[in-house]
Amino acid sequence: DVAFGIGSAIFVLGSGVMIIMWKDEQFGLTFLAVLNDLGGEGGRPIVRKSSKRQEENTFSVRGAIFIMIYCLTATASVYDFLVVLWDHDPNKPRELLYERAFNSLLPCVFAHMMLALNAGVYKTPNIAPFHQLYIACRWIALLMVVNSSARVWQAIQMAMREEVVAQPTA
């Protein structure tokens, strides 16, 4: 169990580094010059040829953090979905199971939509109402990750209590 936890922590750390490398447009794990040199000034991509300075097409640090939060939201949502399927009472109607399972997957769908949006929108829009909508989506993602994580944590605690009760006493 400890080895699994250490491996998971290293995986999370590596994933965060990969997102930061993506932010910095370092696409090759070996920093291959051919992959990283996109023809523009300083190896940046050529967006269009103009005398004006182009806006950088890269994430801010906050944007990279929210990409990690969207990934965490999707992961916690899938765990919550699996908890709902595992903890189903056979005496309750199947429609209730499907409803709860669907509801627990909605944060995952939302997180993937935000990841797709972030693939094209690098900076927070400055024009109303898009700025407010973008910020509201970030807050919603934070609430969803807290909600899904809390539900998974409750399921883990419940399973641990049931395990303690099920153990025979000597």
Phi and psi in degrees as a GROMACS rama.xvg file:
@    title "Ramachandran Plot"
@    xaxis  label "Phi"
@    yaxis  label "Psi"
@TYPE xy
-67.6282  -41.2727  VAL-2
-63.0226  -38.5348  ALA-3
-63.7969  -42.2971  PHE-4
-64.4638  -41.8608  GLY-5
-65.4166  -43.614  ILE-6
-62.6068  -39.0996  GLY-7
-65.2615  -41.6509  SER-8
-63.8149  -40.9351  ALA-9
-65.9474  -39.31  ILE-10
-62.1843  -44.4918  PHE-11
-62.414  -42.9028  VAL-12
-62.1423  -45.0439  LEU-13
-63.0488  -37.9519  GLY-14
-65.6244  -40.8599  SER-15
-62.6201  -40.4581  GLY-16
-64.4432  -39.0655  VAL-17
-64.4805  -37.404  MET-18
-67.2051  -39.9577  ILE-19
-66.2753  -37.8149  ILE-20
-64.7151  -39.0102  MET-21
-62.5075  -42.5509  TRP-22
-58.8981  -40.7377  LYS-23
-87.4317  7.56103  ASP-24
60.8498  36.9053  GLU-25
-101.617  91.1047  GLN-26
-85.3393  -18.6082  PHE-27
-100.599  135.082  GLY-28
-61.578  -26.88  LEU-29
-96.9688  9.47  THR-30
55.5317  45.7986  PHE-31
-61.0963  128.15  LEU-32
-61.6526  -35.2949  ALA-33
-65.507  -39.4366  VAL-34
-74.4995  -33.1148  LEU-35
-88.4581  -21.9723  ASN-36
-89.1974  107.04  ASP-37
-101.414  13.4417  LEU-38
92.1359  -13.8667  GLY-39
-91.2185  -176.894  GLY-40
-63.3009  127.606  GLU-41
68.0021  22.7289  GLY-42
81.7055  3.60137  GLY-43
-72.6456  158.276  ARG-44
-69.8795  151.038  PRO-45
-87.6178  113.712  ILE-46
-88.2998  -53.5817  VAL-47
-159.532  153.33  ARG-48
-88.1236  120.742  LYS-49
-156.248  160.111  SER-50
-78.0157  -19.4474  SER-51
-78.4545  150.675  LYS-52
-72.4933  130.823  ARG-53
-81.9363  148.32  GLN-54
-67.9978  140.144  GLU-55
-67.8345  133.962  GLU-56
-100.683  71.6907  ASN-57
-148.232  162.299  THR-58
-78.4532  152.22  PHE-59
-82.1961  171.584  SER-60
-62.1962  -41.9703  VAL-61
-62.4548  -39.5671  ARG-62
-62.4458  -40.544  GLY-63
-65.9606  -37.8166  ALA-64
-64.0126  -41.7159  ILE-65
-71.0713  -28.4967  PHE-66
-63.3314  -40.9215  ILE-67
-64.1387  -38.056  MET-68
-66.1594  -39.7864  ILE-69
-63.0169  -39.9168  TYR-70
-63.8966  -42.332  CYS-71
-64.9295  -38.4799  LEU-72
-60.7723  -46.0965  THR-73
-63.8784  -41.896  ALA-74
-65.7171  -46.854  THR-75
-63.2785  -34.9794  ALA-76
-65.1984  -41.5962  SER-77
-66.3932  -41.0051  VAL-78
-60.8506  -42.3451  TYR-79
-61.6129  -41.0273  ASP-80
-58.0614  -45.5961  PHE-81
-67.4563  -34.4135  LEU-82
-64.7156  -42.1844  VAL-83
-60.4591  -43.2041  VAL-84
-66.8065  -36.7503  LEU-85
-73.057  -35.5093  TRP-86
-97.6193  22.4557  ASP-87
-75.7318  133.753  HIS-88
-85.1255  121.215  ASP-89
-64.6438  -16.3074  PRO-90
-81.0149  -13.2187  ASN-91
-91.5829  155.114  LYS-92
-65.5183  147.311  PRO-93
-62.762  -30.8912  ARG-94
-60.7416  -35.1874  GLU-95
-64.9913  -39.7798  LEU-96
-60.929  -46.7572  LEU-97
-63.7596  -39.5399  TYR-98
-63.876  -47.7777  GLU-99
-65.874  -39.0556  ARG-100
-64.2491  -44.0122  ALA-101
-61.4332  -46.0644  PHE-102
-62.5275  -34.4826  ASN-103
-74.8848  -19.1046  SER-104
-89.5911  -12.4445  LEU-105
-59.1048  -40.6286  LEU-106
-60.7567  -32.278  PRO-107
-65.2368  -43.0024  CYS-108
-63.7233  -44.644  VAL-109
-60.6435  -44.4074  PHE-110
-63.016  -39.7843  ALA-111
-68.0238  -35.176  HIS-112
-64.3724  -40.4277  MET-113
-68.2359  -35.8095  MET-114
-64.5335  -40.7094  LEU-115
-65.7239  -39.709  ALA-116
-63.1998  -40.4724  LEU-117
-70.6539  -15.8543  ASN-118
-69.931  -23.8343  ALA-119
-113.36  -24.5713  GLY-120
-109.419  104.761  VAL-121
-84.7928  -33.8063  TYR-122
-116.825  152.937  LYS-123
-64.5685  128.967  THR-124
-59.4544  147.883  PRO-125
-97.5994  -12.9412  ASN-126
-90.6391  132.864  ILE-127
-73.376  145.898  ALA-128
-90.6089  4.49484  PRO-129
-66.1207  -34.6417  PHE-130
-62.4912  -47.3426  HIS-131
-65.9138  -39.0719  GLN-132
-64.5007  -41.7238  LEU-133
-63.8911  -45.0273  TYR-134
-66.4129  -40.3812  ILE-135
-61.9615  -38.4971  ALA-136
-63.427  -35.9673  CYS-137
-65.1117  -43.7788  ARG-138
-63.9366  -40.7396  TRP-139
-62.1582  -40.8815  ILE-140
-62.1766  -41.1359  ALA-141
-62.3934  -43.4922  LEU-142
-64.2308  -38.64  LEU-143
-66.2211  -40.7529  MET-144
-67.6183  -37.318  VAL-145
-65.8639  -45.1003  VAL-146
-62.4572  -50.9423  ASN-147
-64.1423  -40.8614  SER-148
-65.3525  -39.5087  SER-149
-64.2133  -39.4099  ALA-150
-66.9598  -39.1481  ARG-151
-67.0166  -41.4737  VAL-152
-61.6465  -41.916  TRP-153
-62.2068  -40.035  GLN-154
-65.7186  -39.3001  ALA-155
-64.4755  -44.6822  ILE-156
-62.6694  -40.713  GLN-157
-64.7178  -41.9956  MET-158
-65.1658  -36.9611  ALA-159
-68.0028  -38.5622  MET-160
-65.0195  -41.8549  ARG-161
-64.6643  -35.5193  GLU-162
-66.9112  -39.4332  GLU-163
-66.2957  -41.9665  VAL-164
-67.4534  -35.7539  VAL-165
-75.1852  -18.5816  ALA-166
-71.6268  131.525  GLN-167
-71.1413  143.701  PRO-168
-95.6392  144.548  THR-169
